[in-house]
Amino acid sequence: MKPYLTIHHIIQEIIGVVTGVAALIVSIVMLFTIKEPVPVHYDLAGNVDKYGSIGTVIVLQVFLLPTIFILLAAIHLFPLSLWSLPVKPKPGREVLIYRDTAYLVTLYTLQTGVYSLLSTVFMGLGKTTLVGPLSIVLCVTMILTAVVMIVKSILDNR
């Protein structure tokens, strides 16, 4: 394992992939079990404001599952020289900064997978009023994750 990756990174990645794949499976099942039209867009209150065809239930997974795998590739396959770090690591602090950046990416992987699964399940159960708030929660948690990890990187770089 790479020195900047920990078991926590791996657990977050596994949960992100498993929930992302589960969302794909749920959406495929939904293709054969729900009827058209399906809600495809919601206002901030969670009210449906646009409907679409049955095929739209899989569109979210077509975008989010590859996003999860691209995030994983960034950590495991991309050379460190391609990483965009929040701070320029001081000598001897490189592993800490790479670890913080990897946490940011693995947490995004986890959040994306969980969001994908929950939003698909909510849509399948007809709980459309929950999708809008869930999307807001995702945005807020992603912003907070970025802020916390950037601050942690700055502190670790001292």
N, C-alpha and C positions, 0 to 999 in steps of 0.2 A: 504494500500500500504506500502511496505517496506520503511524504512526511507531513504535509499540511492537511491531510485528510484524517478524520477520526471516525470512530464507530458511530458517533452521532450523525455525521454527514451521511454515512451509508444507510442508516436507519431512515433518515429523512428522504433519501433518494428512493429507497424501496417503497416507502409509504406513498410517495408521489407517483411512482410507476404503477403500483398496484391499484391505487384509486383511479388513475387515468385509464388503465386498461379496463377496470370494472365499469367506468363510465361509458367506454366504447361498447362493452357487452350489453349494458343496460339500454343504450341507444339502439343497438341492433335489435334487441328484443322488442323495444318500443315500435320499431318499424313495422313489426308484424302484429302488434296488439292494440295500438291506438288508431283512432280514426282521424281523418282530415276534417277541417283544418286544425292545425296545432298553433298554439301561441308561440310567437317568435321574438316579440319585443315587448318590453314592459316600461311603464313610466316609473318615476322614482317611488311612487306609492305602491308599486307592484301590480298595478292594473294593466291588463293586456291592451296594447294599443296597435298591434299588428299581428295578423295571422299568416301562416304560410303552409306549404305542402308538407306531407309526411316526411319527405327527405331532409327537411331542415333539422330534424332531431339529431342527425348524425354530423351536421356541419360543425358544431362546437368541438366535437372530438377530432374532426379532421384538422382543426387548427391547434387545439390544446395538447393533444398527445404528441405530435411532432415537436411542439414547443418544449415539452418536458424532456424529450430525447436530445434536443439541441442544447438545452441547459446542461444535461449530463455530459454531453460531448465536450462542452466548454471546459468542464472541470477535469475530465479524464483524458481527453485527446489533444486539446489545443495546447501549444507550448506556452509556458508562463510569459514569454515575451509578448504574446497577443492579449494577455489579460489587461483589462482596464481597472486599475486599482484606485481606491479612494485617496490614497496617499502614496508618496514615493517612499518605499521602505528604507529605513536607515540600516547600515550594516549590522548584522546580527538579529534584525527584527523581521527579516523576509518571511520566515515560516509563519510567524504570527499574523502578518498582513495577508499572506496567501490563505491562511486558515480562516480569517475573518471574511475574506472575499468568497471563499468556498461556502461558508455558512450562508452568506447572502443568497448565493445561487441555489443551494440545496433547500433553503427555506422557501424560495420562490417555486422550486419544483414541488415541494410538499403542498404549498398553498394552491398552486395551479391544479394539481391532481384532486385535491379535496373539493375545490370549487367546481371542477368539471363533474365530479360524481354527484355532489349535492344538487347542483342546478339541474342535472339530467333527471335525477330521482324526483325532485320537486315538480319538474315539468311533466314527468310520467304520471305522477300522482294527482296532477291537476292543482297543485298548490302554487299557483302562479304568483300569489301575493308575497311569497317568500323569496322569489328570485331577485327582485329589485333590492331588497335589504341585503341579501347575500352578496350581490355584486358590490354594494357600497362597503360591506365588511371586507371583501377581498381587496378593494382599492386602499382602504385605510390600513389594513394589516401590511400590505406591500410597501406603502409609504413609510409606515412606522418601522418595518424591518430594515429598509434602506437607511433611515435616519439612525437607528440604533447601531447598525453594523458600521456605518461611516464614523460615528462617534467612537465606537470601540476600536476601530482601526487607528484613529488619531491618538487615542489614549495608549494603545499597544505600541505605537511608534515612538513614544517618548523615551 
